[in-house]
Amino acid sequence: MARLSVKSTFSLDLRTIRSLERISRRWGVSKSEALRRAVLIAEQGEGETPDALHALEELQRSLGMTPARVREWSRAVRDERRSASEARERGVR
């Protein structure tokens, strides 16, 4: 199903634009998608003080991270770090 989009023009300060660009790169999405996600997250948390754990849970939910996928990702990162550490100890770069 196609997403209905409405083109809009906003005036944002340079700091906000740079933040939006960093977020979009980090999330691997367009600036428009990053802005949509940020608005959705802000709307869902309206009236609450956002905290780091809540933000992480929202991000994981938006990426479809199930507990099994989180464990798999954690294992892969741990193995990668261990390999890099072992390579450094052997003097391999």
GUTI-653385 format. One record per residue (C-alpha): residue in one letter; x negated, z negated, y. Coordinates in steps of 0.5 Angstrom, whole numbers, plus 500, padded with zeros to 3 digits. Example, Ala and Ser with C-alpha at 12.3 -4.5 7.8 and 13.67 -1.06 7.14 Angstrom:
<pts>
+------+-----+-----+-----+
| resn |  px |  pz |  py |
+------+-----+-----+-----+
|    A | 475 | 484 | 491 |
|    S | 473 | 486 | 498 |
+------+-----+-----+-----+
</pts>
This chain:
<pts>
+------+-----+-----+-----+
| resn |  px |  pz |  py |
+------+-----+-----+-----+
|    M | 500 | 500 | 500 |
|    A | 497 | 502 | 507 |
|    R | 496 | 497 | 512 |
|    L | 500 | 497 | 518 |
|    S | 494 | 497 | 524 |
|    V | 495 | 496 | 532 |
|    K | 490 | 498 | 536 |
|    S | 488 | 493 | 541 |
|    T | 483 | 492 | 547 |
|    F | 480 | 485 | 548 |
|    S | 475 | 483 | 553 |
|    L | 470 | 478 | 550 |
|    D | 464 | 475 | 552 |
|    L | 457 | 477 | 550 |
|    R | 456 | 471 | 546 |
|    T | 463 | 472 | 542 |
|    I | 461 | 479 | 541 |
|    R | 454 | 478 | 538 |
|    S | 457 | 472 | 533 |
|    L | 463 | 477 | 531 |
|    E | 457 | 482 | 529 |
|    R | 453 | 477 | 525 |
|    I | 459 | 474 | 522 |
|    S | 461 | 482 | 520 |
|    R | 454 | 483 | 517 |
|    R | 454 | 476 | 513 |
|    W | 461 | 478 | 510 |
|    G | 460 | 485 | 509 |
|    V | 466 | 488 | 513 |
|    S | 468 | 491 | 519 |
|    K | 468 | 487 | 526 |
|    S | 476 | 488 | 525 |
|    E | 476 | 485 | 518 |
|    A | 472 | 479 | 520 |
|    L | 476 | 478 | 526 |
|    R | 483 | 479 | 522 |
|    R | 480 | 474 | 517 |
|    A | 477 | 469 | 523 |
|    V | 484 | 469 | 526 |
|    L | 488 | 468 | 519 |
|    I | 483 | 462 | 517 |
|    A | 484 | 459 | 524 |
|    E | 492 | 460 | 523 |
|    Q | 492 | 457 | 517 |
|    G | 488 | 451 | 519 |
|    E | 492 | 450 | 526 |
|    G | 492 | 443 | 527 |
|    E | 487 | 441 | 523 |
|    T | 479 | 440 | 525 |
|    P | 476 | 445 | 521 |
|    D | 470 | 442 | 517 |
|    A | 464 | 445 | 513 |
|    L | 468 | 444 | 506 |
|    H | 474 | 447 | 508 |
|    A | 471 | 453 | 511 |
|    L | 467 | 454 | 504 |
|    E | 473 | 454 | 500 |
|    E | 477 | 459 | 505 |
|    L | 471 | 464 | 504 |
|    Q | 471 | 463 | 497 |
|    R | 478 | 464 | 496 |
|    S | 478 | 470 | 501 |
|    L | 472 | 473 | 496 |
|    G | 476 | 471 | 490 |
|    M | 471 | 466 | 487 |
|    T | 474 | 463 | 481 |
|    P | 470 | 457 | 478 |
|    A | 468 | 461 | 473 |
|    R | 465 | 466 | 478 |
|    V | 462 | 460 | 482 |
|    R | 458 | 458 | 476 |
|    E | 456 | 465 | 474 |
|    W | 453 | 466 | 481 |
|    S | 450 | 459 | 482 |
|    R | 446 | 460 | 475 |
|    A | 444 | 467 | 477 |
|    V | 441 | 464 | 484 |
|    R | 438 | 458 | 480 |
|    D | 435 | 463 | 475 |
|    E | 432 | 468 | 481 |
|    R | 429 | 462 | 485 |
|    R | 426 | 459 | 479 |
|    S | 423 | 466 | 477 |
|    A | 420 | 467 | 485 |
|    S | 417 | 460 | 484 |
|    E | 414 | 462 | 478 |
|    A | 411 | 468 | 481 |
|    R | 409 | 465 | 487 |
|    E | 405 | 459 | 482 |
|    R | 402 | 465 | 479 |
|    G | 400 | 468 | 485 |
|    V | 404 | 475 | 484 |
|    R | 408 | 477 | 490 |
+------+-----+-----+-----+
</pts>
